[in-house]
């Protein structure tokens, strides 16, 4: 176990270790099941109380016995996962009220023939917009969208500076094109997230449904995306890169819904880590056995989600220096 031992873990729980030591401990716990078992055994020891130094061996044996009793007791139980499924359904009861006030909306003339509308948002604001063809756009904070009052031309063309989520009405006779300073996106009907500002280093598009063609404005190339893919354009190096992504996660900001599809408890933890910027470590007595799909409403904090877990499942959690430790609740 090298430099990680009981005394190191005690310093961890007493908030006496450095940030470097804390990260090393987390890395060590995730290296193997054996390390995770040692960690939770030492955690038991730490919280058992303070016996005299000469009784440490006895305390360690008691903690180890208690840990393995927990693991053996919970090994074949299925209620944990069935209750998580219940939790997801419960948490998916949502109220989708979108604020529609506090935004600037005004008109301008792009040329002598066509009247355009400009919608913009300020810091902390988002806005839902219905376009002339009934397509929906959700405009993220500090963004500007320009579009014609009527799509009279052969193409439905818009201009974006910032970030927006699009749900485009299908019309095979009129391609839908979003222009930005770095690149453009062309679609017939689809759902996608597009982020590009006039001074950005990375412009990106994530595709949720349908098909889009993304092209750089300076001959960087053109790429057709499939659902679940993201393209990033580096405006400095002029390189375009395609990667697999949970595209719906990139657009959480527009409706505060976290999507799950055939996900087990560890998949959910990975998503929550990304959404809330935390680290989650599971006790060795928790293993995946059930997958499920659904939508979870994003809460103000990760602890709000953990409280739902604790109230609806036999699960307990501890938060320590930004790291979350989850284990089965004691009987």
Helices and strands as residue ranges (DSSP letters): H 6-13, H 19-29, H 33-48, G 53-55, H 56-74, H 79-91, E 104-109, E 115-120, E 127-130, E 136-139, E 144-148, E 156-167, E 176-179, E 183-187, E 191-196, E 202-209, E 212-216, E 222-225, E 229-234, E 239-244, H 247-250, G 252-254, E 257-263, H 265-276, E 279-282, E 292-297, H 302-312, E 315-320, E 323-328
